[in-house]
C-alpha cells in the first residue's frame, strides 16, 4: 500500500483553510447583525440597519452555499 503524503497534506490544508474561511464569513455575518443594532442607537426594538442585514444575509448565504457544495461533493447520487 502506497500513501501519497503530499496529496494527504494538500487535502488537509485545503479542508482546514475552507473550514476557517466558512467560520470567518459566518462570524462576519454575526458581527454585521450586531453592528446594525448598535447603529440604530441601541434601541431595544429588535431591528437592525438595512445595510447590515443585507451584509449578514450575504455572509450566511455564502456559508450555506459552501455547506451545500460540500454535501454535493460527498453524496455520489448528486453527480
N, C-alpha and C positions, 0 to 999 in steps of 0.2 A: 504494500500500500504506500503510495507516494502522496505526500501532502505538500501542496503549493503554499508555502508560508507567506510569500509575497501577496498572493491572492487573498489569503485569510486576513492578513494585515490591512489590505485595501478595503475589504468588506467591513472590517471592524471600524476603521477610521470613517468610512462613509456613513455607517449606521450611527456612530456616536455624533458625528457632525450634523446629520439630519435630525437626530433627537434633540440636540442642543438648539438647533435652529427653530424647530417647532415650539419648544418650550419658551424661547425668547420672543417669538412672534405672539404666542398666547399671553405672555406677561406684558408685552407692549399693548395688547388689546385691553387687558385688565387695567393697566395704568391709564390708558386713554379714557376709559369709563370713569375712573376715579378723578382724573384731571377735569373732566367735563362737569362733574358735580361741584368741584371746587370753583370752576369758572362761573358758576351761577351764584356765587356768593355764599356757598354753604347752606343754601336753603334746604329745608327738610321735606321738600315736595316729592323727592324721589326721581326727578327728571335730570337729564344731562344735556349739555350743549349739543346741538345737532352735528357739528363737525366731529366732535369726539366720539359720538355714537357711530358715525359713518366710518371713522378710522378703526374703531373697535370691531365693527361688523366686518370690515375687510380683513382684519387680522384673524378673526375667528373663522371666516370663510377660507382663508389660506390654510389654517390648521386643519379644518375639515377636509379640504382638498388633499392635503398631504396624507392624512389618515386613510381616505378612500383610495388614493393611489397605492398606498402600501397594501391595503386589502386586495386590490386588483392584482398586484404582483404575487401575493401569497396564494390566492384561490385559483386553481387551474381552470375551473369551469367558466371563469370570466374571460378567458382568452379565446 
